[in-house]
Amino acid sequence: MRSCPTFAAGIALLAQMAMAGLTAGTAMAGCREDHVAADQNLRKARAGIEKVAVQGTDAAKCASYRRYITALRGQREVMARCDTGPNQSRNVQTIDTEIASFAQRMRDLCKW
């Protein structure tokens, strides 16, 4: 997998959106902790993708894509539930777009 410069920017944007939504105020207890956990999972999953990007086997890449998509879904759930800011739907859509992008990459690579 080639390194995608927009990918890193996308991760930074997701983190900024999440923190903006959470600092705008949340009525749900535990949202901050949920966001921190989801963000940590996302970072670990991204590190896994970077680790196998150049020399990893297709099986390793497929597994790392699955973990990343799962982490994105976790982040999406937290954003959908906890982001009370005016951009909540746009933030969730950004994550949905990232999920769709990586799901397509996974379908293209993981043909088994």
Buried (B, 14 or more C-beta within 10 A) or exposed (E): BEEEEEBEEBBEBBBEBBBBBBEEEBEEEEBBEBBEBBBEBBEEBBEBBBEBBEEBEEEBBBBBBBBBBBBBBBBBBBBBBBBBBEBBEEBBEBBBEBBEBBBEBBEEBBEE
